[in-house]
Amino acid sequence: NRFKSWDEAVTYLCKLRDILFDIQNFEQEKRAENVIDWLKRYIYRNIHDQDKLSLIRLADKVHFNPSYLSRLFKQSTGTNLSDYISDVRVQKAKELLRNLDLKIYEVASALGYSSSANFVRFFKKTTGISPQEYRDMLVNRLADNKD
């Protein structure tokens, strides 16, 4: 009785369908954003524990399939999850290396490396310079700024 014809009713139902799908898509996008934001914070807080940062463990944390999580992260951020973790690890390493009182092996340990050699290899491969060279650059900049 609400509609004058079947065509009018079908048109109404199609519009309703489109609205419901838009709402569902919006909710999925919002959930994905929340998951990505949570993952980024979790990675930063747990960068010292490499076991917690495997794709399988991260996927378990957010109750997603690992391959879906990997695709979603790449789609949302433009970066592979493993590359993002490496970037955070380098960022944290640089932050720790600014503290000249910390030894290289202490920085390595703070980042979850069992040996400083593995940390040095990772840092050099990622940045192109060793942790000591990075630290020397910082010291030289500080000395130049004092002049």
C-alpha positions as CSV (number, residue, x, y, z in Angstrom):
1,N,0.0,0.0,0.0
2,R,3.0,2.3,0.5
3,F,4.1,2.2,-3.1
4,K,2.0,3.0,-6.2
5,S,3.6,0.3,-8.2
6,W,6.0,-2.7,-8.1
7,D,8.6,-0.6,-10.0
8,E,8.4,2.1,-7.2
9,A,8.9,-0.6,-4.5
10,V,11.8,-2.1,-6.4
11,T,13.5,1.3,-6.8
12,Y,13.0,1.9,-3.1
13,L,14.5,-1.5,-2.2
14,C,17.5,-0.9,-4.5
15,K,18.2,2.4,-2.8
16,L,17.9,0.8,0.6
17,R,20.3,-2.0,-0.5
18,D,22.9,0.6,-1.7
19,I,22.6,2.5,1.7
20,L,23.1,-0.8,3.6
21,F,26.1,-1.8,1.5
22,D,27.6,1.7,2.0
23,I,27.2,1.4,5.8
24,Q,28.8,-2.1,5.7
25,N,31.7,-0.9,3.7
26,F,32.2,2.1,6.0
27,E,32.2,-0.2,9.0
28,Q,34.7,-2.5,7.4
29,E,37.0,0.4,6.5
30,K,36.7,1.8,10.1
31,R,37.5,-1.6,11.6
32,A,40.5,-1.9,9.2
33,E,41.8,1.5,10.3
34,N,41.4,0.6,14.0
35,V,43.3,-2.7,13.5
36,I,46.1,-1.0,11.6
37,D,46.4,1.8,14.3
38,W,46.4,-0.9,17.0
39,L,49.0,-2.9,15.2
40,K,51.3,0.1,14.8
41,R,51.1,0.9,18.5
42,Y,51.6,-2.8,19.4
43,I,54.7,-3.1,17.1
44,Y,56.3,0.1,18.6
45,R,55.7,-1.1,22.2
46,N,57.0,-4.6,21.4
47,I,59.8,-3.9,19.0
48,H,62.2,-5.4,21.6
49,D,60.5,-8.8,21.3
50,Q,60.9,-10.2,17.8
51,D,58.8,-13.3,18.7
52,K,55.7,-11.2,19.2
53,L,56.1,-9.5,15.8
54,S,55.8,-12.5,13.5
55,L,52.9,-12.2,11.0
56,I,51.2,-15.3,12.5
57,R,51.4,-13.8,16.0
58,L,50.2,-10.4,14.9
59,A,47.3,-12.0,12.9
60,D,46.3,-14.0,16.0
61,K,46.3,-10.8,18.1
62,V,43.7,-9.2,15.8
63,H,41.9,-12.4,14.9
64,F,42.6,-12.1,11.1
65,N,44.0,-14.6,8.6
66,P,47.8,-13.9,8.2
67,S,47.7,-13.4,4.5
68,Y,44.6,-11.2,4.8
69,L,46.3,-9.1,7.4
70,S,49.4,-8.8,5.3
71,R,47.3,-7.6,2.3
72,L,45.2,-5.3,4.4
73,F,48.3,-3.6,6.0
74,K,49.9,-3.1,2.6
75,Q,46.7,-1.8,1.2
76,S,46.1,0.6,4.1
77,T,49.7,1.9,4.6
78,G,51.4,1.3,1.2
79,T,54.1,-0.6,3.1
80,N,54.7,-4.3,3.7
81,L,54.2,-5.3,7.3
82,S,57.8,-6.7,7.6
83,D,59.2,-3.4,6.1
84,Y,57.2,-1.4,8.6
85,I,58.6,-3.5,11.5
86,S,62.1,-2.9,10.1
87,D,61.5,0.8,9.8
88,V,60.2,1.0,13.4
89,R,63.3,-1.1,14.5
90,V,65.6,1.4,12.8
91,Q,63.8,4.4,14.2
92,K,64.0,2.9,17.7
93,A,67.7,2.0,17.2
94,K,68.5,5.6,16.1
95,E,66.7,6.9,19.1
96,L,68.7,4.6,21.4
97,L,71.9,5.4,19.7
98,R,71.5,9.1,20.5
99,N,72.1,8.1,24.1
100,L,75.9,8.0,24.0
101,D,76.0,6.2,27.4
102,L,74.5,3.1,25.9
103,K,76.9,0.6,24.4
104,I,76.1,-0.9,20.9
105,Y,75.4,-4.3,22.5
106,E,73.0,-2.7,24.9
107,V,71.1,-1.1,22.1
108,A,71.1,-4.5,20.3
109,S,69.7,-6.1,23.4
110,A,67.0,-3.5,23.9
111,L,65.8,-4.3,20.4
112,G,65.7,-8.0,21.0
113,Y,68.9,-9.0,19.2
114,S,70.7,-12.0,20.8
115,S,74.0,-10.6,19.4
116,S,75.3,-7.2,18.6
117,A,76.7,-8.6,15.3
118,N,73.2,-9.4,14.1
119,F,72.0,-5.9,15.1
120,V,75.0,-4.3,13.3
121,R,74.4,-6.3,10.2
122,F,70.7,-5.3,10.2
123,F,71.4,-1.6,10.9
124,K,74.0,-1.4,8.2
125,K,71.9,-3.3,5.6
126,T,69.0,-1.0,6.3
127,T,70.7,2.4,6.7
128,G,73.9,1.9,4.7
129,I,76.1,2.7,7.7
130,S,77.0,0.9,10.9
131,P,75.6,1.9,14.3
132,Q,79.0,3.3,15.3
133,E,79.2,5.4,12.1
134,Y,75.7,6.7,12.8
135,R,76.7,7.6,16.3
136,D,79.9,9.3,15.1
137,M,77.8,11.4,12.7
138,L,75.7,12.5,15.6
139,V,78.7,13.4,17.7
140,N,80.2,15.4,14.7
141,R,76.9,17.3,14.3
142,L,76.9,18.1,18.0
143,A,80.5,19.3,17.8
144,D,79.7,21.4,14.6
145,N,76.7,23.0,16.4
146,K,78.8,24.0,19.4
147,D,81.2,26.0,17.1
